[in-house]
Amino acid sequence: MGMGDQLQALMDAYYRKAPGVTYGTGTFMFDGSVRLRGRNTPAELDLNDGDEIEFFETQVGGARDGRPCTWSRRHAM
């Protein structure tokens, strides 16, 4: 991927290839705090070779009181 390419292509490829992960069910993060958007480019985010992007899968489940709760499961890319 080039430094000027949008990350959406990478995100789409991850969703196609990751077993058990459904499109749009998580968040891509860099450096533990930077949420990635498909329109972002590696140049905008100052990404370098070897940097790791993480995927956090959002899970929604029920709580004892009937209110939904949300948690994330980390996937290294």
ChimeraX commands (.cxc) that place a marker at each C-alpha (Angstrom):
marker #1 position 0.00,0.00,0.00 radius 0.5
marker #1 position 1.26,3.46,-0.83 radius 0.5
marker #1 position 1.56,6.29,1.67 radius 0.5
marker #1 position -1.16,8.23,-0.18 radius 0.5
marker #1 position -3.63,5.33,-0.45 radius 0.5
marker #1 position -6.75,5.39,1.69 radius 0.5
marker #1 position -6.90,2.76,4.42 radius 0.5
marker #1 position -10.39,1.64,3.34 radius 0.5
marker #1 position -8.85,-0.96,0.99 radius 0.5
marker #1 position -6.88,-2.46,3.87 radius 0.5
marker #1 position -9.95,-2.49,6.11 radius 0.5
marker #1 position -12.09,-4.14,3.43 radius 0.5
marker #1 position -9.41,-6.81,2.88 radius 0.5
marker #1 position -9.31,-7.52,6.62 radius 0.5
marker #1 position -13.07,-8.01,6.79 radius 0.5
marker #1 position -12.95,-10.38,3.80 radius 0.5
marker #1 position -10.15,-12.52,5.21 radius 0.5
marker #1 position -10.65,-12.53,9.00 radius 0.5
marker #1 position -12.56,-15.64,10.05 radius 0.5
marker #1 position -15.74,-14.94,11.99 radius 0.5
marker #1 position -15.52,-11.15,11.67 radius 0.5
marker #1 position -18.46,-9.43,9.99 radius 0.5
marker #1 position -18.07,-6.21,7.99 radius 0.5
marker #1 position -18.47,-3.08,10.11 radius 0.5
marker #1 position -18.39,-4.85,13.47 radius 0.5
marker #1 position -15.37,-3.18,14.99 radius 0.5
marker #1 position -12.85,-0.38,15.16 radius 0.5
marker #1 position -9.39,-0.12,13.66 radius 0.5
marker #1 position -6.85,1.57,15.94 radius 0.5
marker #1 position -3.24,2.69,15.73 radius 0.5
marker #1 position -0.98,3.28,18.72 radius 0.5
marker #1 position -3.78,2.30,21.10 radius 0.5
marker #1 position -5.54,5.63,20.85 radius 0.5
marker #1 position -5.88,6.74,17.22 radius 0.5
marker #1 position -9.12,5.52,15.64 radius 0.5
marker #1 position -8.65,4.95,11.93 radius 0.5
marker #1 position -11.14,5.96,9.27 radius 0.5
marker #1 position -11.27,4.55,5.76 radius 0.5
marker #1 position -10.49,7.95,4.26 radius 0.5
marker #1 position -7.23,8.23,6.28 radius 0.5
marker #1 position -3.90,7.60,4.56 radius 0.5
marker #1 position -0.69,6.22,6.08 radius 0.5
marker #1 position 0.97,9.59,5.38 radius 0.5
marker #1 position -1.70,11.50,7.37 radius 0.5
marker #1 position -1.19,9.21,10.35 radius 0.5
marker #1 position 2.62,9.11,10.06 radius 0.5
marker #1 position 2.54,5.32,9.73 radius 0.5
marker #1 position 5.83,3.58,8.98 radius 0.5
marker #1 position 6.82,0.09,7.86 radius 0.5
marker #1 position 6.37,-2.27,10.79 radius 0.5
marker #1 position 3.70,-0.20,12.56 radius 0.5
marker #1 position 0.80,-2.32,13.78 radius 0.5
marker #1 position -2.88,-1.59,13.26 radius 0.5
marker #1 position -5.24,-3.32,15.68 radius 0.5
marker #1 position -8.85,-4.31,15.18 radius 0.5
marker #1 position -11.20,-4.26,18.15 radius 0.5
marker #1 position -14.35,-6.27,17.53 radius 0.5
marker #1 position -17.41,-4.82,19.24 radius 0.5
marker #1 position -19.65,-7.30,21.00 radius 0.5
marker #1 position -23.07,-6.42,22.37 radius 0.5
marker #1 position -24.62,-8.62,25.00 radius 0.5
marker #1 position -27.22,-8.55,27.71 radius 0.5
marker #1 position -26.64,-7.64,31.30 radius 0.5
marker #1 position -28.56,-8.95,34.29 radius 0.5
marker #1 position -30.70,-5.84,34.46 radius 0.5
marker #1 position -31.69,-6.16,30.78 radius 0.5
marker #1 position -29.61,-3.21,29.56 radius 0.5
marker #1 position -27.17,-4.00,26.75 radius 0.5
marker #1 position -23.47,-3.84,27.46 radius 0.5
marker #1 position -20.66,-3.42,24.95 radius 0.5
marker #1 position -17.11,-4.75,25.05 radius 0.5
marker #1 position -14.29,-5.13,22.55 radius 0.5
marker #1 position -12.03,-8.02,21.62 radius 0.5
marker #1 position -8.61,-7.14,20.18 radius 0.5
marker #1 position -7.29,-8.69,16.96 radius 0.5
marker #1 position -3.74,-7.94,15.88 radius 0.5
marker #1 position -3.40,-7.33,12.14 radius 0.5
marker link #1:1,2 radius 0.2
marker link #1:2,3 radius 0.2
marker link #1:3,4 radius 0.2
marker link #1:4,5 radius 0.2
marker link #1:5,6 radius 0.2
marker link #1:6,7 radius 0.2
marker link #1:7,8 radius 0.2
marker link #1:8,9 radius 0.2
marker link #1:9,10 radius 0.2
marker link #1:10,11 radius 0.2
marker link #1:11,12 radius 0.2
marker link #1:12,13 radius 0.2
marker link #1:13,14 radius 0.2
marker link #1:14,15 radius 0.2
marker link #1:15,16 radius 0.2
marker link #1:16,17 radius 0.2
marker link #1:17,18 radius 0.2
marker link #1:18,19 radius 0.2
marker link #1:19,20 radius 0.2
marker link #1:20,21 radius 0.2
marker link #1:21,22 radius 0.2
marker link #1:22,23 radius 0.2
marker link #1:23,24 radius 0.2
marker link #1:24,25 radius 0.2
marker link #1:25,26 radius 0.2
marker link #1:26,27 radius 0.2
marker link #1:27,28 radius 0.2
marker link #1:28,29 radius 0.2
marker link #1:29,30 radius 0.2
marker link #1:30,31 radius 0.2
marker link #1:31,32 radius 0.2
marker link #1:32,33 radius 0.2
marker link #1:33,34 radius 0.2
marker link #1:34,35 radius 0.2
marker link #1:35,36 radius 0.2
marker link #1:36,37 radius 0.2
marker link #1:37,38 radius 0.2
marker link #1:38,39 radius 0.2
marker link #1:39,40 radius 0.2
marker link #1:40,41 radius 0.2
marker link #1:41,42 radius 0.2
marker link #1:42,43 radius 0.2
marker link #1:43,44 radius 0.2
marker link #1:44,45 radius 0.2
marker link #1:45,46 radius 0.2
marker link #1:46,47 radius 0.2
marker link #1:47,48 radius 0.2
marker link #1:48,49 radius 0.2
marker link #1:49,50 radius 0.2
marker link #1:50,51 radius 0.2
marker link #1:51,52 radius 0.2
marker link #1:52,53 radius 0.2
marker link #1:53,54 radius 0.2
marker link #1:54,55 radius 0.2
marker link #1:55,56 radius 0.2
marker link #1:56,57 radius 0.2
marker link #1:57,58 radius 0.2
marker link #1:58,59 radius 0.2
marker link #1:59,60 radius 0.2
marker link #1:60,61 radius 0.2
marker link #1:61,62 radius 0.2
marker link #1:62,63 radius 0.2
marker link #1:63,64 radius 0.2
marker link #1:64,65 radius 0.2
marker link #1:65,66 radius 0.2
marker link #1:66,67 radius 0.2
marker link #1:67,68 radius 0.2
marker link #1:68,69 radius 0.2
marker link #1:69,70 radius 0.2
marker link #1:70,71 radius 0.2
marker link #1:71,72 radius 0.2
marker link #1:72,73 radius 0.2
marker link #1:73,74 radius 0.2
marker link #1:74,75 radius 0.2
marker link #1:75,76 radius 0.2
marker link #1:76,77 radius 0.2
view
